Amino acid sequence: MKQQIRSAGLLFLTAVIWGVAFVAQSVGMDYIRPFTFNGVRCILGGMVLLPYLFFLKKLQKNTEKKENLKEKKQLLIGGICCGICLCMASNLQQIALQSAAVGKAGFLTACYIVLVPIFGLFLKKTCSSYIWVSVGLTLWGLYLLCVKGTFFLEAVDYLLLLSALFFAVHILVIDYFSPLVNGVKMACIQFFICGFFSLATAAVVEKPQFSQILAAWLPLLYAGVLSCGVGYTLQIVGQKGMNPTIASLILSLESVVSVLAGWVLLGQKMTGREMIGCGIIFAAIILAQIPPKKEVS
């Protein structure tokens, strides 16, 4: 029980960091293009973790046995798979954010909360009826929170749905590898993999200039150090032992946090519709914590 509370707390903190990071992602597009932004922020995220890994390695020499060949192989495969999924998901989202309405973008990206349990069925990961109801309620709450006016899909929106698909796969890949390897090490590998492929693509299609990157230093610093270095690492550590569907529900709170951050930090007003949406999402996440009947003593 304590482990579940700790994991939920780490994932909630992740959602808070990501919710505020939405502002940094938007501002960053004023200076540089999507692949450049994601490439630089992921390299920064990886660099943030290097000092920790250096001290961890020194500590292991004295207190723990070294990783065997199988563990190193699992770590490498897990880091590469996570990095590729993160690269596809984050870049598709960032490209779409250049023209998509922010609210609808947040809603469509959060559709991973539906995809995770559906994909999980193929991996024999069952969910209680409470969790399925929570997924439906969360999706309804996100719609009230994010979507204004008439809802219809445009060409760019399919990029966001594809992004949601890769975010769902990313969550399931983490669910598989996190019990087997060191979470911080896997996070570091995923950042450098994502950063490498993003910057390689940027060099071909965007041709970034160093002056433009310097101009975007503040949003890059937040997105790199906090959103990547801290946020995605907390996600990997927090998902260990957590039902991936419940994890996705908690992470979807980033949409709520982004609205609340705009209200508190920027003085933006919240409508009654948005408040109802927030309330439904919070209620859904609490409902998801109820154990299945067979587990109730």
Secondary structure, 3 states (H helix, E strand, C coil): CHHHHHHHHHHHHHHHHHHHHHHHHHHHCCCCCHHHHHHHHHHHHHHHHHHHHHHHHHHHHHHCCCCCHHHHHHHHHHHHHHHHHHHHHHHHHHHHCCCCCHHHHHHHHCCHHHHHHHHHHHCCCCCCHHHHHHHHHHHHHHHHHHCCCCCCCCCCHHHHHHHHHHHHHHHHHHHHHCCCCCHHHHHHHHHHHHHHHHHHHHHHHCCCCHHHHHHCHHHHHHHHHHHHHHHHHHHHHHHCCCCHHHHHHHHCHHHHHHHHHHHHHCCCCCCHHHHHHHHHHHHHHHHHCCCCHHHCC
